[in-house]
Amino acid sequence: MNIKEASERTGVSSAAIRYYEKELLIPAIDRSETGNREIDNRIIRRINFVKQMRAAGMSIENLRKYIQLFDSQEENDQEQQDLLREQLTEMEERRDDLQAAIDHLHFKLDHFYDHMKTTESEMEALEREHDAKVEDETK
């Protein structure tokens, strides 16, 4: 299949597929005599893998390391697992940060009138104080 068909099949843009190839995230794609990419199921599987790992937040650098480990003929299961654990820890930290932000917004909504309106009034008063001070200084 050509790159357009691969893009439609994977949901990854043609530009991203070319980028993945350039960055060695997928193997070099075979070419036809006319120079068009000929993408097979092996490449489709790699594109989908890269797409999933990028969606999991893995950096290009770490993804490249992982793929190099995967492609090597050496026994490196521990190194692969270490990279996956590192990514999992990072994603769990992001999740926790996101959950804290969600919890904060729930609090703000649940206490809109007894917290938010009070806070807004206090902030408006501080702005008026500041404006009055600036006005007095310019006179």
HELIX and SHEET records of a PDB file:
HELIX    1   1 ILE A    3  THR A   10  1                                   8    
HELIX    2   2 SER A   14  LYS A   22  1                                   9    
HELIX    3   3 ASN A   41  ALA A   55  1                                  15    
HELIX    4   4 ILE A   60  ASP A   71  1                                  12    
HELIX    5   5 ASP A   77  ASP A  110  1                                  34    
HELIX    6   6 PHE A  112  MET A  116  3                                   5    
HELIX    7   7 LYS A  117  THR A  138  1                                  22    
END                                                                             
